[in-house]
Amino acid sequence: MAYHQCPNCGLSSESPEPFCRRCGAGLTPTGPQSFQQPASREGAGLSPSVPAYGGGPQSFGAPLGSAQYSHGTGGVWRQGSVLVFHKNAGLPDRCLKCNAPAHGVRLTKRLAWHHPALYLLIFAGLLVYLVVALVLRKTANVSLGLCEHHMKQRRTILILNWGLFSAGLLAFVLAIAQESGTIALAGVGLVVAGATAGTILSRYVNVKRIDDNYVWLKGVSQDYLAEMPAVP
């Protein structure tokens, strides 16, 4: 049997995993094993609580590992009520909101986050805040599993959102035609209600943090989180 030896830390394994369980580096076959691998994770110098794919974030705000993950090979953890995953990790085919099977239904989104302290720049001017936030923000393209029920619920919310927004625009046109301030105010209310509903109700998860490698999400089902290993 061909064994794999990590070129980074030297750990040898007969596992078919493409990445080192200790440091996350890519593995290459080395032929017959040339030395005895420790029988336990403790013997290899690893904590028993470290997930099989290792290299994950140790704690919120702490330096993160440099493991590389491909879709479907791990890199997903829980940290209390927060889902933590590597940007290249493939999330399970289950609904984030109820843990029901997603059957391949995915919600693809581009998430963005910046440090909350940047909101103080609004006092210096909205344009200043927008420019700095755009430069310093962190982004991640994610594919989230949703069951048929929650996907239909999201579509309904979006239809309601666009309906209110369109009604507000029509109210503006009608207000101009009839020179009615009351109808114009009603149009403003409809536009604001549509924008608020679309922003809040259709947001199924909330971003807690994004950095160069990892994403932290809130609002995930506890049943979904329970199936993930804890952050080492």
Helices and strands as residue ranges (DSSP letters): E 3-5, E 12-13, E 28-31, E 76-79, E 82-86, E 106-113, G 116-124, H 126-136, E 138-145, H 148-178, H 181-200, E 206-210, E 214-218, H 222-226
